[in-house]
Amino acid sequence: MEFTLFPNGTFDIEYDYSKPIGYEESDELISGEEINQSLQKLRPDSDKN
């Protein structure tokens, strides 16, 4: 993995990996709200919020 931070604050990340057998990529997008809802289900104290 290579991370480059430029003086203007932008950055570039390059990585090379092998896809696991059987993994299929998707163009499906997940919103931040959907991610937060999913992560809340993992928290043991999520029912307190």
VENRATA-V97518 format. One record per residue. N is the residue number from 1. PHI is phi in degrees with one decimal (* if undefined). PSI is psi in radians with two decimals (* if undefined). Layout:
# VENRATA-V97518
((N & PHI & PSI) (N & PHI & PSI))
This chain:
# VENRATA-V97518
((1 & * & 2.43) (2 & -129.9 & 2.23) (3 & -118.4 & 2.21) (4 & -122.2 & 2.15) (5 & -106.4 & 2.15) (6 & -93.5 & 2.70) (7 & -55.7 & -0.47) (8 & -84.3 & 0.09) (9 & 94.7 & -0.15) (10 & -81.2 & 2.87) (11 & -144.8 & 2.89) (12 & -138.6 & 2.35) (13 & -121.2 & 2.22) (14 & -122.2 & 2.36) (15 & -148.0 & 2.75) (16 & -130.3 & 2.24) (17 & -147.4 & 2.81) (18 & -102.3 & 2.29) (19 & -69.0 & 2.41) (20 & -62.1 & 2.60) (21 & -59.8 & 2.29) (22 & 90.2 & -0.14) (23 & -77.0 & 2.31) (24 & -118.6 & 2.24) (25 & -77.8 & 2.73) (26 & -138.8 & 2.64) (27 & -92.1 & 0.13) (28 & -65.8 & 2.37) (29 & -102.6 & 2.52) (30 & -118.8 & 2.23) (31 & -76.4 & 2.80) (32 & -59.3 & -0.64) (33 & -63.7 & -0.75) (34 & -63.3 & -0.69) (35 & -64.9 & -0.80) (36 & -60.8 & -0.74) (37 & -62.2 & -0.73) (38 & -65.0 & -0.75) (39 & -68.4 & -0.59) (40 & -60.3 & -0.58) (41 & -67.1 & -0.40) (42 & -82.4 & -0.39) (43 & -77.4 & 2.28) (44 & -66.7 & -0.45) (45 & -102.6 & 0.37) (46 & -66.1 & -0.35) (47 & -78.3 & -0.10) (48 & -87.2 & -0.18) (49 & -92.0 & *))
